[in-house]
Amino acid sequence: MKFIDKIKEQAKKDIKTIILPETEDIRVLKGAEIVLKEKTANIILIGNENEINKLSKENNINIEGAKIVNPESCDKFEEYANYLYELRKAKGMTIENARELLKENSRYFATMMVKMGDADGFVSGASHPTSDTLRPVLQIIKGREGVKTVSAFFIMCLPTNEFGEDGVFIYADSGMNENPTADELSDIAITSSESFIELVNPEGTPKVAMLSYSTKGSAHSELTEKVIEATKLAHEKAPDLLLDGELQLDAAIIPEVAERKAPGSPIKGNANILVFPDLNAGNIGYKLTQRLAHAEAYGPLCQGLDKPVNDLSRGCTAEDIAGVVAITVVQAQHNEDKKVHRQSQKSK
């Protein structure tokens, strides 16, 4: 079974409510149609009901079953505005600013709905840049307890199972942190291993490669030293995590190369999580894999947030949107489990 089919089956076991705020985009409405047909999530669409229904009918899209919320007439609008004002008044926001932002920016409105518990997550980015999705999320939802570095990753599904976890990799950070420090890189490695267990293989073993243009000291520079330090810090924070660095890509994913370049490496050329040294490398790497290897790419997905929100590539299809909605549902399922665990630990 393909990765995304497994995710959809998992999503159906405990349906969550996901918001799609970009209702002016036909792909989003088609994505909602797929989700509703497959029954992987409850869907909330943000916008004017008449306009959304008109656009759907004109394009023969069936969104029956979706809930449409218009910020202009929402009975919780003032509650959202007051809460947003309280959260951001120290940054200079007025109550008038808050009201205007919620009326004009569907991503802020979706963020407040998730923050207030009226939805479990949202998916955006089909027609807006990543920053438009992530800015309100980082301002309002923020990272979950115990997480210092919120980051983004892609799930890359190759057409063959030769590499990674039966052809599936996590690439991080490929969508958020431009030039992470060694400490931030170590955090990204650890949260990526948690995402692997949640989404790729709950019974598998995360095998993390800290990527560089150098393998085990074959080159020396400020760039390689950052990855070496990140590897050291990750080992200290998560001593049981199977992780190695600094590694060139071939030493990370090809056992024969690993034997020559990194003998004794604990991941033995079988990495299923690739941690890139910066956003340049991560973004280029995922797009190369997607286009040249004909891989399916899901993301940028966010990890470390208090509640799940995921971005989309502006080149996404309706099927991509439906897939990311299902991933967001599964993240929301695990998010609930984590909160229950934290509460039980505090009560001991």
C-alpha positions as CSV (number, residue, x, y, z in Angstrom):
1,M,0.0,0.0,0.0
2,K,1.3,3.5,-0.9
3,F,2.3,5.9,1.8
4,I,-0.6,8.3,1.3
5,D,-3.1,5.4,1.2
6,K,-1.9,4.3,4.6
7,I,-2.2,7.8,5.9
8,K,-5.8,8.0,4.6
9,E,-6.7,4.8,6.3
10,Q,-5.3,6.0,9.6
11,A,-7.2,9.3,9.2
12,K,-10.5,7.5,8.9
13,K,-10.0,5.8,12.3
14,D,-10.5,9.1,14.1
15,I,-11.9,11.9,11.9
16,K,-10.8,15.4,12.7
17,T,-12.0,18.8,11.5
18,I,-9.6,20.6,9.1
19,I,-10.0,24.1,7.6
20,L,-9.2,25.0,4.0
21,P,-9.2,28.9,4.0
22,E,-8.2,29.5,0.3
23,T,-11.7,29.0,-1.1
24,E,-11.1,31.3,-4.1
25,D,-8.8,28.6,-5.5
26,I,-10.6,25.9,-7.6
27,R,-7.9,23.3,-6.6
28,V,-8.8,23.8,-3.0
29,L,-12.5,23.2,-3.6
30,K,-11.6,20.1,-5.7
31,G,-9.4,18.9,-2.8
32,A,-12.3,19.4,-0.4
33,E,-14.5,17.3,-2.7
34,I,-11.9,14.5,-2.7
35,V,-11.6,14.6,1.1
36,L,-15.4,14.6,1.6
37,K,-15.8,11.7,-0.8
38,E,-13.0,9.7,0.8
39,K,-14.3,10.6,4.3
40,T,-10.8,11.3,5.7
41,A,-11.8,14.6,7.5
42,N,-14.6,17.0,8.3
43,I,-14.0,20.2,6.2
44,I,-14.5,23.8,7.0
45,L,-14.3,26.3,4.2
46,I,-13.7,30.0,5.0
47,G,-15.5,32.7,2.9
48,N,-18.8,33.9,1.6
49,E,-21.2,31.0,1.2
50,N,-22.9,32.3,-1.9
51,E,-19.5,32.9,-3.7
52,I,-18.1,29.5,-2.7
53,N,-21.2,27.6,-3.8
54,K,-21.3,29.6,-7.1
55,L,-17.7,28.8,-7.9
56,S,-18.2,25.2,-7.0
57,K,-21.3,24.8,-9.2
58,E,-19.7,26.6,-12.1
59,N,-16.8,24.1,-12.0
60,N,-19.0,21.0,-11.3
61,I,-17.4,20.5,-7.8
62,N,-19.5,18.8,-5.1
63,I,-18.7,20.3,-1.7
64,E,-21.9,19.0,0.0
65,G,-21.0,18.1,3.6
66,A,-18.5,20.9,4.0
67,K,-19.2,23.6,6.6
68,I,-18.8,27.2,5.3
69,V,-17.8,29.9,7.8
70,N,-18.0,33.5,6.7
71,P,-15.9,35.7,9.0
72,E,-18.3,38.6,8.4
73,S,-21.3,36.8,9.9
74,C,-19.5,34.3,12.3
75,D,-21.1,34.4,15.8
76,K,-17.7,34.0,17.4
77,F,-16.0,36.8,15.4
78,E,-15.8,39.2,18.4
79,E,-14.5,36.4,20.6
80,Y,-11.7,35.7,18.1
81,A,-10.9,39.4,17.6
82,N,-10.7,40.0,21.4
83,Y,-8.4,37.0,21.9
84,L,-6.2,38.0,19.0
85,Y,-6.0,41.5,20.4
86,E,-5.0,40.2,23.8
87,L,-2.3,38.0,22.3
88,R,-0.8,40.7,20.1
89,K,-1.4,44.0,21.9
90,A,2.1,44.0,23.3
91,K,3.3,44.1,19.6
92,G,1.1,47.2,19.0
93,M,-2.1,45.6,17.7
94,T,-5.4,47.4,18.4
95,I,-8.8,45.8,18.6
96,E,-9.6,47.5,15.3
97,N,-6.5,45.9,13.7
98,A,-7.5,42.5,15.0
99,R,-11.0,42.8,13.5
100,E,-9.7,44.0,10.1
101,L,-7.1,41.2,10.0
102,L,-9.7,38.5,10.7
103,K,-12.1,39.9,8.1
104,E,-9.5,40.3,5.3
105,N,-7.0,37.4,5.9
106,S,-8.5,34.0,5.9
107,R,-5.3,32.4,7.2
108,Y,-5.5,34.5,10.4
109,F,-9.2,33.6,10.8
110,A,-8.3,29.9,10.4
111,T,-5.5,30.2,12.9
112,M,-7.9,31.7,15.5
113,M,-10.4,28.9,14.9
114,V,-7.7,26.3,15.5
115,K,-6.3,28.2,18.5
116,M,-9.8,28.4,20.1
117,G,-10.5,24.7,19.5
118,D,-13.1,25.1,16.8
119,A,-11.1,23.0,14.4
120,D,-8.2,20.6,14.8
121,G,-5.9,22.1,12.1
122,F,-5.7,23.8,8.8
123,V,-4.0,23.5,5.4
124,S,-3.1,26.5,3.3
125,G,-0.5,27.7,0.7
126,A,-2.1,26.7,-2.7
127,S,-2.4,30.4,-3.6
128,H,-0.2,32.1,-1.0
129,P,3.5,32.0,-0.2
130,T,4.7,29.9,2.8
131,S,5.1,33.0,4.9
132,D,1.4,33.9,4.7
133,T,0.5,30.5,6.2
134,L,3.2,30.3,8.8
135,R,3.3,33.9,10.1
136,P,-0.1,33.8,11.9
137,V,0.7,30.2,13.1
138,L,4.0,31.1,14.6
139,Q,2.5,34.3,16.2
140,I,-0.6,32.6,17.7
141,I,-0.4,28.8,17.9
142,K,3.3,28.6,18.5
143,G,5.4,25.6,19.4
144,R,4.1,22.8,21.7
145,E,5.4,22.5,25.2
146,G,9.1,21.4,25.3
147,V,9.8,22.3,21.7
148,K,12.3,25.1,21.1
149,T,12.5,24.9,17.3
150,V,9.5,24.6,15.1
151,S,10.5,23.4,11.6
152,A,9.2,22.1,8.3
153,F,9.7,18.9,6.4
154,F,8.7,17.1,3.3
155,I,7.7,13.5,3.0
156,M,9.2,12.2,-0.3
157,C,7.8,9.0,-1.8
158,L,10.0,7.5,-4.5
159,P,8.6,5.3,-7.2
160,T,10.8,2.4,-6.1
161,N,11.6,1.1,-2.6
162,E,15.4,0.9,-3.1
163,F,16.2,3.8,-0.8
164,G,14.9,5.1,2.5
165,E,12.0,3.4,4.3
166,D,10.6,1.4,1.4
167,G,11.1,4.4,-0.8
168,V,9.9,7.0,1.7
169,F,12.1,9.8,3.2
170,I,11.7,12.7,5.5
171,Y,13.6,15.8,4.3
172,A,14.1,18.5,6.9
173,D,14.2,21.5,7.1
174,S,13.0,22.1,3.6
175,G,10.5,24.9,4.2
176,M,11.0,27.2,7.2
177,N,14.4,27.8,8.9
178,E,16.7,29.5,6.5
179,N,20.0,29.0,8.3
180,P,19.5,27.0,11.5
181,T,22.2,27.0,14.1
182,A,23.8,23.8,15.3
183,D,21.4,23.7,18.2
184,E,18.4,24.2,16.0
185,L,19.6,21.5,13.6
186,S,19.8,19.1,16.4
187,D,16.2,19.9,17.4
188,I,15.1,19.5,13.8
189,A,16.7,16.0,13.7
190,I,14.9,14.9,16.9
191,T,11.5,16.2,15.9
192,S,11.9,14.7,12.4
193,S,12.4,11.3,14.1
194,E,9.1,11.8,15.9
195,S,7.4,12.7,12.6
196,F,8.8,9.6,11.1
197,I,7.2,7.4,13.8
198,E,3.9,9.3,13.5
199,L,3.6,9.3,9.8
200,V,5.9,7.0,8.0
201,N,6.3,3.8,10.1
202,P,5.1,3.6,13.7
203,E,7.0,0.4,14.2
204,G,10.1,1.4,12.2
205,T,13.4,2.9,13.3
206,P,14.3,6.5,12.4
207,K,17.7,6.6,10.9
208,V,18.9,10.2,10.7
209,A,21.7,11.5,8.5
210,M,23.1,15.0,9.2
211,L,24.0,16.1,5.7
212,S,27.0,18.0,4.5
213,Y,29.4,18.3,1.6
214,S,31.9,16.5,3.8
215,T,31.9,13.0,5.3
216,K,33.7,12.4,8.6
217,G,36.2,15.2,8.2
218,S,36.9,14.9,4.5
219,A,36.7,18.7,4.4
220,H,36.9,21.4,7.0
221,S,35.1,24.7,7.2
222,E,32.6,26.7,9.2
223,L,29.9,24.9,7.3
224,T,31.1,21.4,8.2
225,E,31.7,22.4,11.8
226,K,28.1,23.4,12.2
227,V,26.9,20.0,11.1
228,I,29.5,18.2,13.3
229,E,28.3,20.3,16.3
230,A,24.7,19.6,15.5
231,T,25.4,15.9,15.4
232,K,27.1,16.1,18.8
233,L,24.2,18.0,20.4
234,A,21.6,15.6,18.9
235,H,23.4,12.7,20.5
236,E,23.4,14.4,23.8
237,K,19.7,15.3,23.7
238,A,18.6,12.0,22.3
239,P,21.3,9.3,23.0
240,D,19.1,6.5,21.8
241,L,18.4,8.0,18.4
242,L,20.1,6.3,15.5
243,L,21.9,9.3,14.0
244,D,25.1,10.1,12.3
245,G,27.0,13.0,10.7
246,E,28.5,14.8,9.0
247,L,27.7,12.7,5.9
248,Q,27.6,13.3,2.2
249,L,24.3,12.2,0.6
250,D,25.8,9.0,-1.0
251,A,27.3,7.9,2.3
252,A,23.9,8.5,4.0
253,I,21.8,6.4,1.6
254,I,24.1,3.9,-0.2
255,P,25.5,1.1,2.1
256,E,28.5,0.4,-0.2
257,V,29.5,4.0,-0.2
258,A,29.0,4.2,3.6
259,E,31.4,1.3,4.0
260,R,34.2,3.2,2.2
261,K,33.5,6.7,3.4
262,A,32.0,6.2,6.9
263,P,33.0,2.8,8.2
264,G,31.4,2.1,11.5
265,S,28.5,4.5,10.8
266,P,25.5,3.4,12.9
267,I,23.1,4.1,10.0
268,K,25.2,2.1,7.6
269,G,24.0,4.0,4.5
270,N,20.4,3.3,5.2
271,A,19.1,6.7,6.3
272,N,15.4,7.4,6.1
273,I,15.6,11.0,7.5
274,L,17.8,13.5,5.8
275,V,18.6,16.7,7.7
276,F,19.9,19.5,5.5
277,P,22.3,22.1,6.8
278,D,20.2,25.0,5.5
279,L,17.1,25.9,3.6
280,N,19.0,26.4,0.3
281,A,20.1,22.7,0.4
282,G,16.8,21.4,1.7
283,N,14.6,23.2,-0.9
284,I,16.9,22.3,-3.8
285,G,17.1,18.7,-2.6
286,Y,13.4,18.1,-2.4
287,K,12.7,19.7,-5.8
288,L,15.5,17.7,-7.4
289,T,14.1,14.5,-6.0
290,Q,10.6,15.4,-7.0
291,R,11.4,16.3,-10.6
292,L,14.3,14.0,-11.5
293,A,13.2,10.9,-9.5
294,H,9.5,11.5,-10.1
295,A,8.9,11.4,-6.4
296,E,5.6,12.4,-4.7
297,A,6.3,15.3,-2.4
298,Y,4.0,16.2,0.6
299,G,4.7,19.4,2.3
300,P,6.1,21.7,3.6
301,L,4.6,19.9,6.7
302,C,5.2,21.6,10.0
303,Q,6.5,19.8,13.1
304,G,6.7,21.0,16.7
305,L,3.6,23.2,16.6
306,D,1.0,23.0,19.5
307,K,-1.6,22.2,16.9
308,P,-1.1,21.0,13.3
309,V,-1.0,23.4,10.4
310,N,0.5,22.5,7.1
311,D,1.6,24.5,4.0
312,L,1.2,23.6,0.4
313,S,3.3,24.1,-2.6
314,R,1.7,26.7,-5.0
315,G,2.2,24.1,-7.7
316,C,0.0,21.6,-5.8
317,T,-2.9,19.6,-7.3
318,A,-6.3,18.8,-5.7
319,E,-5.0,15.3,-5.0
320,D,-2.0,16.8,-3.2
321,I,-4.3,19.0,-1.0
322,A,-6.4,15.9,-0.1
323,G,-3.2,14.1,0.9
324,V,-2.0,16.9,3.1
325,V,-5.4,17.1,4.7
326,A,-5.2,13.4,5.7
327,I,-1.6,14.0,7.0
328,T,-2.9,16.9,9.1
329,V,-5.6,14.6,10.5
330,V,-3.1,12.0,11.6
331,Q,-0.9,14.7,13.2
332,A,-4.0,15.9,15.1
333,Q,-4.6,12.4,16.3
334,H,-1.0,12.1,17.7
335,N,-1.3,15.7,19.1
336,E,-4.1,14.6,21.3
337,D,-2.1,11.6,22.5
338,K,0.9,13.8,23.4
339,K,-1.3,16.1,25.4
340,V,-2.8,13.3,27.3
341,H,0.7,11.9,28.0
342,R,1.9,15.3,29.2
343,Q,-1.1,15.7,31.5
344,S,-0.6,12.2,33.0
345,Q,3.1,13.0,33.6
346,K,2.3,16.2,35.4
347,S,-0.3,14.5,37.6
348,K,2.2,12.0,38.9
